[in-house]
């Protein structure tokens, strides 16, 4: 029953994110906002809306293990499974700017998070937690990232510029309201089901957040990247993964910690290390591969690393 709650919640999250993006994009187009700006804001936010919904509800209800596990689990799943599967389907090319700026930016974010999460070591703090001040710092860095995107977007007007369908104003508004409602409802169902599952199975909430919840909230990114690779649109495949990882740490975790400080679960450094490894491997494969590509061999390596990580987690329940 609890698993059904989580699955039904995931369906609501994906449907809610779709309605929100389509409705908000239509309203933005009516207001004269460019397709590029819509892509950099509304669409980018929409793919991260499931994680944000789950995290906000987790933070408000005091289930910080799920919130943190969801972010780290989503980033690990995005890099090792989604990018790995996309590269297996078809080798994924990487733009020069992605290698020089976006992947290093994600790696910087992952390293910053690791330092913030180990205040006992680095700052002689009483407890390891992501404080409100750390959350505000992450949000500030997110603002810098978005500013960079707008600047580079102006240089290349075709970058991340989706086709936006015009709808009647009343329908667009209804889609936005309905989408937000589904996100809240779906997030609530997932958190409730995940907490109950962890209690009944006798495992930590962080494990549920790192696996079931993280994989489920990453389904929009999985579909987008694999289809993009198949249709020979590598920029979308790699950009979707890197952008989602940055959004997860800077926007979602920053917002969550600002609302309510996040106390960290034991053993989190393994997951933080996997998050940093994700950035290091992306940078290594992108720089070291022929013609800046993630080939099928590298994609298979990413998937195998993820499977090994999951086996390790299951053995340490």
Buried (B, 14 or more C-beta within 10 A) or exposed (E): EBEEBBBBBBBBBBBBBBBBBBBBBBBBBBEEBBBBBBBBBBBBBBBBBBBBBBBBBBBEBEBBBBBBBBBBBBBBBBBBBBBBBBBBBBBBBBBEBBBEBBBBBBBBBBBBBBEBBBBEEEEEEEEBBBBBEBBBBBBEBBEEBBEBBEEBBEEEEEBBBBEBEEBEEEEBBBBBEBBBBBBBBBBBBBBBBBBBBBEEEEBBBBBBBBBBBBBBBBBBBBBBBBBBBEEEBBBBBBBBBBBBBBBBBBBBBBBBBBBBBBBBBEEBBBBBEBBBBBBEBBBEBBEEBEEBBBBBEBBBBBBEBBEEBBEEBEEEE
